[in-house]
Amino acid sequence: MIFKKELRKLIIELWLLSLGGWLLHYRVHPIPLPGSPHNPADFLPFTWDLVAILAVPFLLNYRRTVIVGYLINGIGVIIGAVAMASFSIAKPPQPLHLSSIFLATTFPLILILNAKLFIGQIVLLNFYPQGLGRVFTPFWWFRHYVYISVAFAIGHFIWR
């Protein structure tokens, strides 16, 4: 195989999660055939998922490119989770109760998406066992979740 033996299973797991996410995205955000009406916003999830499928596994395989692959993976997870959460908040299920919040929103998909962040963390720690200081820690990612959530909220209220 082309992936390092110690990383092979992790990278294949990440690749399978990305492929499954791309197939789900294609169902929700289809790329139309030429000549049919289309929504330009459908191209971003499609393209981002293709990058996650085709480039990120190879970037995570080498020490020189692992940080770039890890950042692309992490940013995709955060933006995807915040976008899905904002969609669920904008269109809550009816009637609204605890089981509908957990099962009729994008919450299960957000949980699956977050698995990619943790797999990427394990791959990064394989190359940098001592860590990288204060960056790329769980708190670092949590802060970026907050920053991007605030940016989404401000954008929602300004361009309503």
N, C-alpha and C positions, 0 to 999 in steps of 0.2 A: 504494500500500500504506500501511498505517497505521504501519509501523515506519520509523525514520530510514534513509535510504539506506545510510549507512556501517555500520549495525548489522543491516540486514535479513537478510543471509545467516547471521550468527552467531545471531541470535535464532531464525530458522527452524530452524537446526541444533539448537539447544537444545530447541526445541519438539518436533522430531521424536524426539530422544532421550527426552524426557519422555513422549511419546505411546507410543513403543515400550516403555518401562519400565512404563507403566500397563497396556498390553495383556498384558505378561508377568506383572505382578502379578495381573491379573484371572484369569489362568489358574491361578496358584498360590494366590491368596487370593480366591476368588470371593465376591461379595456375594450371599447367597442370596435367593430370593424370599420374600415374607412367608408365614409359616406353616411354613417349613422350618427345621430346626435350623441354627444358625449359631455361628460363633466370633467373639466381639466383637473379637478381635485382627485380624480381617480388614478391619475398617472403617478402621483407621489407615493402612495402605498405600494403600488405595483413595482415601481423602480427601486424603492428602498428595500423591499423584500428580495428582489433579484440580487442586489448588492450583498444582502445578508446571506443569500444562498451561494453565490458564486465567488465572492471575494473574502468575506470574513473568515471562513474556515482556513483558507490558505494564509491569511495574515496572522492568524493565531498559531500557526504551526512553527514560526521562526522567531527567534529572540529579537531580531532587528525590527520586525513588524508587529510584534504581539501587542504593543501599546496602541498602535493605530487600530488594529482589529478590535481590541477591547473597548476603545472609545466609540467606534462605530456601532458595535454591538450594544453598549450601554446607553448611548444616546437614542438609538432606535427603540430600545425597551422603554425608556422614560417617556419619550414623545408619544409612542404608541399607547402606553398605559394612560397617560394624561388625556390624550385625544379620545380614547374609548370611554374613560370615566366622564369626560365632559359631555359626550354623546348620551350616555346613560342618565346623567343628571338633567340634560335638556329634554329628554323624552322618557320620563320615568314610567315603569309599568303600572297598569291599572288593574285591579286595586293594589294600592301600595301597602305591602306588609313584608315581614322579615323574609319569608321564603321567596317572594317575588323579587326582592332586592338581590338575593344571592343567586337565584336561578334564572330570572327573566331579564337580567341586565348583562353588561359585558364583564361583570366581576369575575366569572370563571376564566374568561379569556385573558384578563389582566393577570390572574394568578399564573396561568400557563406561560404568559409572556415573561413574567419576572423570573421564571426558571432559567431563562437565557442569561440573565444578569449573573446569577450564581454560578452557572457553568463557566462563563467567561472569567469570573473571579478565581475559580479553581485552576483554570489554564494559566492565568497570569501568575498565580502563586507558584506554579511549576517552574517558571522562568526566574521569578524573583521571590524566593522563599522567605526572605526577611521583610518583604513588602516594599513599598516605595514611599515610606514616610507617611505624611498626612493625606496624601492623595490616594484615590481609588479604594478607600475604606468604605464600609457600609454607611458611615455617617456622611462621607463625602457624596455618595450617591443619593442619600436621603435629602441632603441640602439641595441638590440639583432637581430632585422631584419637586421640592417646594418652590424653587425659582421658576421652573417651567410651568407649574400649576398657577402661580401668581401671574405669569405672563399670559397664559391662556385666559385667565379670569379677567384681566384688564382688557385684553383684546375683545373678549366677549361683550363687556360692558361698553366699550368705545364704539365697536362696529356692530351693534345690535340691530 
